[in-house]
Amino acid sequence: MSLASKITLATSCAISFSIIGYVHYKQIEDRAKLHEGVIRDIERQQRRKLENTYALQQQIDLTKKYKEEKERDKNG
């Protein structure tokens, strides 16, 4: 093989390996970003659930107070 063909082959292989390496790196990075998004969604759902539970408990407490006041007004 001539020197020019060896250089061309080596350059082609180097470029091919670089492209393949970049594609694999990009796939790993994209998967990590998707996974972070899923984790954020789960955290957001848990936070909303806690907020809803807190709001529900507040409503229950307010309802109890209202009923107690209503009974006092009725009896008093």
C-alpha distance (Angstrom), angle and dihedral (degrees) to the residues before:
residue distance angle dihedral
M1 . . .
S2 3.74 . .
L3 3.78 123.3 .
A4 3.81 92.5 -110.9
S5 3.81 92.1 53.9
K6 3.83 91.2 47.9
I7 3.81 90.6 51.3
T8 3.81 91.1 47.2
L9 3.80 91.7 49.1
A10 3.81 92.7 47.2
T11 3.80 91.7 47.5
S12 3.80 91.9 48.1
C13 3.80 91.4 49.5
A14 3.80 92.0 47.5
I15 3.80 92.1 49.9
S16 3.82 91.6 46.2
F17 3.81 92.7 49.8
S18 3.79 90.4 46.9
I19 3.80 92.0 52.1
I20 3.81 92.5 46.3
G21 3.81 91.0 47.9
Y22 3.80 91.8 49.4
V23 3.81 92.2 49.3
H24 3.82 91.7 51.0
Y25 3.81 91.3 46.6
K26 3.81 90.8 49.4
Q27 3.83 91.8 49.4
I28 3.80 91.6 51.6
E29 3.81 90.7 47.9
D30 3.82 92.1 48.7
R31 3.81 91.9 49.3
A32 3.80 90.2 50.7
K33 3.81 91.0 51.2
L34 3.80 91.3 49.0
H35 3.79 90.4 49.3
E36 3.82 90.8 50.4
G37 3.80 88.5 52.0
V38 3.79 91.4 53.2
I39 3.79 91.3 49.1
R40 3.82 90.8 49.6
D41 3.81 90.2 50.0
I42 3.80 91.7 51.3
E43 3.81 91.0 48.7
R44 3.80 90.5 48.5
Q45 3.81 91.2 50.5
Q46 3.80 91.5 49.7
R47 3.80 91.3 48.4
R48 3.81 91.3 50.0
K49 3.79 90.6 48.2
L50 3.81 90.7 53.2
E51 3.80 91.4 46.8
N52 3.80 91.0 49.5
T53 3.79 91.5 47.9
Y54 3.81 90.0 50.5
A55 3.81 91.8 48.5
L56 3.81 90.5 48.2
Q57 3.80 91.3 51.0
Q58 3.80 89.9 50.1
Q59 3.79 90.2 51.7
I60 3.81 91.0 49.5
D61 3.81 90.6 50.7
L62 3.80 92.2 47.9
T63 3.80 90.8 48.8
K64 3.82 90.6 51.9
K65 3.81 91.0 49.8
Y66 3.79 91.1 47.9
K67 3.81 92.2 50.4
E68 3.82 91.2 47.4
E69 3.81 91.3 50.7
K70 3.77 90.4 46.4
E71 3.82 90.6 52.1
R72 3.82 91.0 47.8
D73 3.80 91.1 50.0
K74 3.78 90.3 47.3
N75 3.80 93.5 48.8
G76 3.78 96.9 35.6
